[in-house]
């Protein structure tokens, strides 16, 4: 099962998708956050702010970041005091994350979640940001089952994915044709979620859905004109939970 981002592996003999059709540099997420165009920088900033908004880690908690990419989310989780393990199937991402962020309390490991044989009920929280759209539906089911297994009773999962009943299909279509970023439709994204299907996937895996809403509607694009204005609009969009938000975010709990 692909629980990482950015590898260029083909499907295996069982038809599982083990990576994207294109190769993503290991430093991609960090570079997008710090050096990209204003819209891209804001987009990645908004992901990190989920940890201040609805998913704060606390000192002493053990947190798993699945599909950690270049390590920026794992680094912020660790800065909140958590003991963090970031995993990804992209060797260059793990190499970069270890070099850029690795320290006591923050570890990065190469591999898929089902291959790493992590202990059952060994994490207080887990994050899985923009991973599920990169694998087939049966793999999503397996991934969510694995995530529930490694979470302690009462443990929480933060998950995000594009909203294909929002503005996202338009954004994706335009980006694939006119932007310099890697092509998404088909090459990266193969499973499309909206609110009902994401909720159903979580419920079928045995999670309790505590929160499910959209974010990043127009605010990232306003950042091209005014960064402060984008921050104000972002706060308003979060409160409004707009139906056309580009991304979905859910917080789910393992009830066992």
Secondary structure as UniProt FT lines:
FT   TURN            13..14
FT   TURN            26..27
FT   HELIX           28..34
FT   HELIX           38..53
FT   TURN            59..60
FT   STRAND          62..66
FT   TURN            69..70
FT   HELIX           72..79
FT   TURN            80..81
FT   STRAND          83..88
FT   HELIX           91..101
FT   TURN            104..105
FT   STRAND          106..110
FT   HELIX           113..116
FT   TURN            120..121
FT   STRAND          123..129
FT   HELIX           132..134
FT   HELIX           137..150
FT   STRAND          151..163
FT   TURN            164..167
FT   HELIX           168..178
FT   TURN            186..188
FT   HELIX           195..204
FT   TURN            205..206
FT   STRAND          207..215
FT   HELIX           219..222
FT   TURN            223..225
FT   HELIX           227..240
FT   TURN            243..244
FT   STRAND          247..254
//
